[in-house]
Amino acid sequence: MPVAAKPALNADKVYFALGHPGRRRLLESLSQRRSCTAAEVGSGGLLKRDSTSKQLQELVKAGLMTMAADEADARRQRYTLHPCLTAAKNSAGQWEMDLGCCVMRW
């Protein structure tokens, strides 16, 4: 099976997206789930309900996530981590995600 290439992400958009602590927490949370609606990820108390959708949209603009209609309820959007992005534990026990232009660790 061929290895998927890393997405060609715009470094400025990625750095802007990662500059907000709420967006970083959403990205960390979604890296474990792979897919969720704004209500599902917002139920964890990461951000206020109205802010969650806005911050997810910024992650979509940066290319870190995709958005599509939820199959179970077309009124909702389902956010999915970009397929080429994965989180894994490094040798120090920290989670990390290679974003192409940088590596995010938590």
N, CA, C and O atoms as a DFTB+ gen file, in Angstrom:
424 C
 N C O
     1  1       0.840      -1.160       0.000
     2  2       0.000       0.000       0.000
     3  2       0.897       1.239       0.000
     4  3       1.783       1.358       0.846
     5  1       0.674       2.169      -0.947
     6  2       1.512       3.366      -0.981
     7  2       1.258       4.256       0.224
     8  3       0.144       4.326       0.742
     9  1       2.305       4.930       0.657
    10  2       2.208       5.838       1.787
    11  2       1.653       7.170       1.279
    12  3       2.136       7.709       0.284
    13  1       0.647       7.692       1.959
    14  2       0.050       8.969       1.568
    15  2       1.027      10.097       1.845
    16  3       1.673      10.134       2.892
    17  1       1.127      11.009       0.901
    18  2       2.007      12.161       1.064
    19  2       1.390      13.137       2.064
    20  3       0.170      13.218       2.204
    21  1       2.254      13.871       2.752
    22  2       1.768      14.897       3.668
    23  2       1.047      15.965       2.843
    24  3       1.448      16.249       1.714
    25  1      -0.009      16.555       3.395
    26  2      -0.715      17.599       2.650
    27  2       0.166      18.826       2.481
    28  3       0.996      19.126       3.339
    29  1      -0.013      19.525       1.386
    30  2       0.722      20.766       1.162
    31  2      -0.018      21.876       1.899
    32  3      -0.881      22.541       1.326
    33  1       0.318      22.071       3.152
    34  2      -0.348      23.064       3.981
    35  2       0.383      24.392       3.887
    36  3       1.608      24.430       3.775
    37  1      -0.370      25.472       3.932
    38  2       0.189      26.805       3.951
    39  2       0.677      27.079       5.371
    40  3      -0.116      27.103       6.313
    41  1       1.978      27.286       5.519
    42  2       2.569      27.456       6.851
    43  2       1.947      28.627       7.608
    44  3       1.708      28.524       8.811
    45  1       1.681      29.739       6.920
    46  2       1.096      30.898       7.602
    47  2      -0.278      30.571       8.174
    48  3      -0.606      30.979       9.289
    49  1      -1.088      29.828       7.402
    50  2      -2.427      29.458       7.877
    51  2      -2.339      28.481       9.049
    52  3      -3.118      28.570       9.998
    53  1      -1.387      27.548       8.978
    54  2      -1.210      26.583      10.073
    55  2      -0.778      27.305      11.345
    56  3      -1.330      27.057      12.418
    57  1       0.206      28.197      11.232
    58  2       0.679      28.917      12.416
    59  2      -0.421      29.793      13.001
    60  3      -0.554      29.893      14.220
    61  1      -1.223      30.437      12.124
    62  2      -2.340      31.237      12.616
    63  2      -3.315      30.353      13.379
    64  3      -3.759      30.714      14.469
    65  1      -3.653      29.189      12.809
    66  2      -4.608      28.277      13.452
    67  2      -4.081      27.784      14.790
    68  3      -4.838      27.687      15.756
    69  1      -2.804      27.474      14.856
    70  2      -2.226      26.954      16.093
    71  2      -1.965      28.046      17.125
    72  3      -1.646      27.747      18.276
    73  1      -2.097      29.304      16.723
    74  2      -1.865      30.415      17.640
    75  2      -2.956      30.583      18.682
    76  3      -2.763      31.292      19.669
    77  1      -4.084      29.950      18.481
    78  2      -5.203      30.053      19.423
    79  2      -5.239      28.791      20.285
    80  3      -5.338      27.688      19.747
    81  1      -5.162      28.928      21.619
    82  2      -5.130      27.733      22.476
    83  2      -6.361      26.843      22.323
    84  3      -6.253      25.622      22.429
    85  1      -7.521      27.435      22.076
    86  2      -8.734      26.636      21.893
    87  2      -8.668      25.769      20.652
    88  3      -9.119      24.624      20.661
    89  1      -8.102      26.319      19.577
    90  2      -7.964      25.528      18.345
    91  2      -6.966      24.400      18.535
    92  3      -7.159      23.301      18.014
    93  1      -5.898      24.666      19.282
    94  2      -4.935      23.583      19.557
    95  2      -5.608      22.465      20.335
    96  3      -5.394      21.290      20.036
    97  1      -6.421      22.811      21.331
    98  2      -7.117      21.783      22.118
    99  2      -8.111      21.012      21.254
   100  3      -8.256      19.799      21.405
   101  1      -8.798      21.713      20.349
   102  2      -9.727      21.021      19.438
   103  2      -8.970      20.055      18.534
   104  3      -9.416      18.929      18.311
   105  1      -7.829      20.492      18.017
   106  2      -7.034      19.627      17.152
   107  2      -6.524      18.408      17.920
   108  3      -6.537      17.293      17.399
   109  1      -6.079      18.620      19.144
   110  2      -5.635      17.500      19.988
   111  2      -6.777      16.521      20.226
   112  3      -6.600      15.309      20.101
   113  1      -7.935      17.041      20.565
   114  2      -9.096      16.191      20.822
   115  2      -9.503      15.423      19.577
   116  3      -9.794      14.229      19.644
   117  1      -9.522      16.103      18.450
   118  2      -9.940      15.447      17.215
   119  2      -8.912      14.430      16.737
   120  3      -9.267      13.480      16.040
   121  1      -7.654      14.612      17.098
   122  2      -6.640      13.638      16.682
   123  2      -6.900      12.276      17.311
   124  3      -6.476      11.255      16.768
   125  1      -7.588      12.245      18.441
   126  2      -7.921      10.973      19.083
   127  2      -9.224      10.389      18.540
   128  3      -9.403       9.171      18.535
   129  1     -10.133      11.248      18.085
   130  2     -11.450      10.808      17.613
   131  2     -11.501      10.581      16.110
   132  3     -12.251       9.731      15.630
   133  1     -10.708      11.336      15.374
   134  2     -10.692      11.363      13.907
   135  2     -11.885      12.090      13.311
   136  3     -11.731      12.713      12.260
   137  1     -13.068      12.048      13.919
   138  2     -14.238      12.690      13.337
   139  2     -15.234      13.036      14.440
   140  3     -15.397      12.281      15.398
   141  1     -15.908      14.201      14.296
   142  2     -16.913      14.600      15.276
   143  2     -17.736      15.758      14.725
   144  3     -17.365      16.385      13.733
   145  1     -18.848      16.028      15.380
   146  2     -19.619      17.234      15.101
   147  2     -19.178      18.292      16.106
   148  3     -18.496      17.984      17.083
   149  1     -19.571      19.536      15.862
   150  2     -19.226      20.612      16.792
   151  2     -19.819      20.334      18.173
   152  3     -19.185      20.608      19.192
   153  1     -21.046      19.783      18.203
   154  2     -21.679      19.477      19.494
   155  2     -20.913      18.386      20.239
   156  3     -20.766      18.460      21.459
   157  1     -20.427      17.379      19.524
   158  2     -19.700      16.279      20.170
   159  2     -18.387      16.760      20.776
   160  3     -18.082      16.443      21.926
   161  1     -17.620      17.511      20.022
   162  2     -16.337      17.977      20.544
   163  2     -16.549      19.083      21.576
   164  3     -15.754      19.223      22.504
   165  1     -17.616      19.867      21.419
   166  2     -17.906      20.943      22.368
   167  2     -18.415      20.443      23.701
   168  3     -18.328      21.152      24.703
   169  1     -18.948      19.227      23.729
   170  2     -19.483      18.692      24.980
   171  2     -18.379      18.412      25.994
   172  3     -18.655      18.212      27.176
   173  1     -17.132      18.398      25.535
   174  2     -16.012      18.176      26.439
   175  2     -15.627      19.411      27.221
   176  3     -14.720      19.360      28.051
   177  1     -16.307      20.533      26.967
   178  2     -16.032      21.757      27.704
   179  2     -14.769      22.472      27.262
   180  3     -14.253      23.315      27.996
   181  1     -14.249      22.149      26.055
   182  2     -13.034      22.805      25.591
   183  2     -13.261      24.295      25.356
   184  3     -12.426      25.123      25.720
   185  1     -14.388      24.630      24.750
   186  2     -14.736      26.014      24.442
   187  2     -16.227      26.205      24.669
   188  3     -16.964      25.234      24.839
   189  1     -16.672      27.461      24.671
   190  2     -18.104      27.727      24.729
   191  2     -18.726      27.246      23.424
   192  3     -18.057      27.189      22.392
   193  1     -19.993      26.903      23.475
   194  2     -20.670      26.298      22.339
   195  2     -20.566      27.132      21.064
   196  3     -20.270      26.593      19.997
   197  1     -20.806      28.440      21.163
   198  2     -20.776      29.275      19.963
   199  2     -19.360      29.449      19.418
   200  3     -19.182      29.663      18.219
   201  1     -18.383      29.361      20.262
   202  2     -16.997      29.502      19.841
   203  2     -16.462      28.233      19.174
   204  3     -15.576      28.312      18.323
   205  1     -16.984      27.078      19.544
   206  2     -16.489      25.816      19.004
   207  2     -16.609      25.769      17.485
   208  3     -15.640      25.431      16.804
   209  1     -17.774      26.101      16.942
   210  2     -17.967      26.071      15.493
   211  2     -17.030      27.038      14.790
   212  3     -16.453      26.711      13.754
   213  1     -16.883      28.219      15.349
   214  2     -16.003      29.217      14.746
   215  2     -14.561      28.714      14.696
   216  3     -13.885      28.866      13.679
   217  1     -14.094      28.124      15.781
   218  2     -12.712      27.649      15.830
   219  2     -12.504      26.441      14.915
   220  3     -11.439      26.293      14.315
   221  1     -13.513      25.581      14.808
   222  2     -13.427      24.457      13.874
   223  2     -13.330      24.960      12.438
   224  3     -12.590      24.392      11.635
   225  1     -14.064      26.013      12.106
   226  2     -14.008      26.607      10.769
   227  2     -12.598      27.116      10.453
   228  3     -12.128      26.982       9.323
   229  1     -11.932      27.693      11.443
   230  2     -10.558      28.171      11.237
   231  2      -9.612      27.005      10.967
   232  3      -8.691      27.133      10.159
   233  1      -9.823      25.881      11.624
   234  2      -8.999      24.704      11.374
   235  2      -9.253      24.150       9.974
   236  3      -8.336      23.635       9.335
   237  1     -10.492      24.254       9.498
   238  2     -10.819      23.843       8.126
   239  2     -10.110      24.766       7.137
   240  3      -9.526      24.290       6.164
   241  1     -10.154      26.076       7.373
   242  2      -9.487      27.043       6.495
   243  2      -7.993      26.782       6.403
   244  3      -7.387      26.970       5.348
   245  1      -7.401      26.350       7.503
   246  2      -5.963      26.066       7.531
   247  2      -5.625      24.747       6.844
   248  3      -4.452      24.451       6.618
   249  1      -6.644      23.950       6.508
   250  2      -6.406      22.675       5.844
   251  2      -6.131      21.525       6.793
   252  3      -5.781      20.430       6.354
   253  1      -6.286      21.761       8.095
   254  2      -6.013      20.714       9.082
   255  2      -7.194      19.766       9.254
   256  3      -7.036      18.649       9.746
   257  1      -8.372      20.215       8.848
   258  2      -9.594      19.413       8.953
   259  2     -10.400      19.562       7.677
   260  3     -10.200      20.487       6.890
   261  1     -11.316      18.624       7.495
   262  2     -12.297      18.739       6.426
   263  2     -13.677      18.797       7.081
   264  3     -13.852      18.416       8.238
   265  1     -14.645      19.282       6.313
   266  2     -15.997      19.411       6.830
   267  2     -16.953      18.846       5.794
   268  3     -16.815      19.119       4.602
   269  1     -17.921      18.059       6.246
   270  2     -18.940      17.488       5.360
   271  2     -20.227      17.332       6.161
   272  3     -20.211      17.328       7.392
   273  1     -21.338      17.202       5.447
   274  2     -22.621      16.993       6.120
   275  2     -22.582      15.677       6.885
   276  3     -22.062      14.676       6.394
   277  1     -23.132      15.691       8.079
   278  2     -23.210      14.494       8.909
   279  2     -24.236      13.541       8.303
   280  3     -25.363      13.946       8.023
   281  1     -23.863      12.294       8.101
   282  2     -24.772      11.315       7.494
   283  2     -25.996      11.052       8.368
   284  3     -27.084      10.809       7.846
   285  1     -25.834      11.097       9.671
   286  2     -26.945      10.826      10.586
   287  2     -27.920      11.999      10.678
   288  3     -29.113      11.796      10.904
   289  1     -27.427      13.212      10.506
   290  2     -28.260      14.412      10.620
   291  2     -27.676      15.481       9.700
   292  3     -26.693      16.134      10.050
   293  1     -28.276      15.658       8.533
   294  2     -27.747      16.567       7.518
   295  2     -27.736      18.028       7.969
   296  3     -27.112      18.863       7.315
   297  1     -28.407      18.351       9.066
   298  2     -28.372      19.725       9.580
   299  2     -27.044      20.031      10.251
   300  3     -26.709      21.196      10.467
   301  1     -26.301      19.012      10.575
   302  2     -25.021      19.174      11.272
   303  2     -23.863      18.917      10.324
   304  3     -23.996      18.228       9.313
   305  1     -22.731      19.490      10.679
   306  2     -21.498      19.268       9.930
   307  2     -20.605      18.324      10.718
   308  3     -20.535      18.400      11.944
   309  1     -19.932      17.443      10.014
   310  2     -18.982      16.524      10.641
   311  2     -17.581      16.991      10.257
   312  3     -17.270      17.169       9.079
   313  1     -16.753      17.183      11.264
   314  2     -15.375      17.621      11.076
   315  2     -14.454      16.416      11.215
   316  3     -14.578      15.621      12.146
   317  1     -13.528      16.300      10.267
   318  2     -12.619      15.165      10.237
   319  2     -11.192      15.672      10.095
   320  3     -10.920      16.584       9.315
   321  1     -10.300      15.080      10.845
   322  2      -8.890      15.403      10.730
   323  2      -8.432      15.058       9.319
   324  3      -8.832      14.032       8.769
   325  1      -7.592      15.915       8.727
   326  2      -7.090      15.643       7.384
   327  2      -6.514      14.223       7.375
   328  3      -5.779      13.853       8.291
   329  1      -6.839      13.421       6.350
   330  2      -6.432      12.005       6.347
   331  2      -4.926      11.767       6.438
   332  3      -4.503      10.707       6.897
   333  1      -4.119      12.722       6.015
   334  2      -2.663      12.533       6.067
   335  2      -2.060      12.912       7.416
   336  3      -0.867      12.711       7.642
   337  1      -2.872      13.456       8.304
   338  2      -2.376      13.856       9.623
   339  2      -2.710      12.785      10.645
   340  3      -3.856      12.347      10.749
   341  1      -1.721      12.375      11.384
   342  2      -1.934      11.395      12.445
   343  2      -1.152      11.822      13.685
   344  3      -0.118      12.483      13.589
   345  1      -1.654      11.440      14.817
   346  2      -0.964      11.696      16.079
   347  2      -0.415      10.380      16.599
   348  3      -1.071       9.342      16.525
   349  1       0.792      10.441      17.123
   350  2       1.426       9.240      17.676
   351  2       2.297       9.657      18.860
   352  3       2.754      10.797      18.943
   353  1       2.513       8.720      19.765
   354  2       3.390       9.004      20.903
   355  2       4.841       8.855      20.454
   356  3       5.200       7.916      19.745
   357  1       5.667       9.817      20.892
   358  2       7.092       9.738      20.576
   359  2       7.828       8.977      21.673
   360  3       7.209       8.480      22.614
   361  1       9.131       8.888      21.552
   362  2       9.920       8.113      22.519
   363  2       9.887       8.713      23.919
   364  3      10.137       8.008      24.896
   365  1       9.579      10.014      24.031
   366  2       9.490      10.671      25.335
   367  2       8.103      10.533      25.957
   368  3       7.869      11.013      27.066
   369  1       7.180       9.876      25.246
   370  2       5.837       9.681      25.774
   371  2       4.874      10.817      25.474
   372  3       3.739      10.804      25.950
   373  1       5.307      11.799      24.695
   374  2       4.438      12.914      24.309
   375  2       3.713      12.567      23.014
   376  3       4.235      11.824      22.183
   377  1       2.516      13.106      22.848
   378  2       1.817      12.983      21.587
   379  2       2.421      14.002      20.635
   380  3       2.774      15.107      21.046
   381  1       2.541      13.634      19.368
   382  2       3.007      14.598      18.383
   383  2       2.329      14.355      17.050
   384  3       1.926      13.240      16.720
   385  1       2.215      15.442      16.292
   386  2       1.586      15.394      14.981
   387  2       2.457      16.221      14.035
   388  3       2.699      17.403      14.277
   389  1       2.923      15.591      12.960
   390  2       3.731      16.277      11.961
   391  2       2.788      16.992      11.000
   392  3       2.010      16.354      10.290
   393  1       2.863      18.317      10.983
   394  2       1.997      19.135      10.142
   395  2       2.680      19.560       8.852
   396  3       2.145      20.389       8.116
   397  1       3.838      19.012       8.571
   398  2       4.572      19.357       7.369
   399  2       5.500      20.534       7.596
   400  3       6.699      20.432       7.339
   401  1       4.966      21.653       8.073
   402  2       5.768      22.850       8.311
   403  2       6.251      22.916       9.766
   404  3       7.130      23.713      10.095
   405  1       5.686      22.093      10.615
   406  2       6.073      22.059      12.027
   407  2       5.540      20.768      12.649
   408  3       4.730      20.060      12.050
   409  1       6.007      20.481      13.847
   410  2       5.517      19.331      14.595
   411  2       4.859      19.858      15.862
   412  3       5.465      20.614      16.621
   413  1       3.637      19.461      16.078
   414  2       2.900      19.885      17.286
   415  2       3.022      18.777      18.324
   416  3       2.765      17.611      18.025
   417  1       3.412      19.140      19.539
   418  2       3.550      18.174      20.630
   419  2       2.678      18.592      21.807
   420  3       2.515      19.780      22.088
   421  1       2.123      17.594      22.490
   422  2       1.340      17.858      23.693
   423  2       1.429      16.698      24.629
   424  3       0.835      16.726      25.706
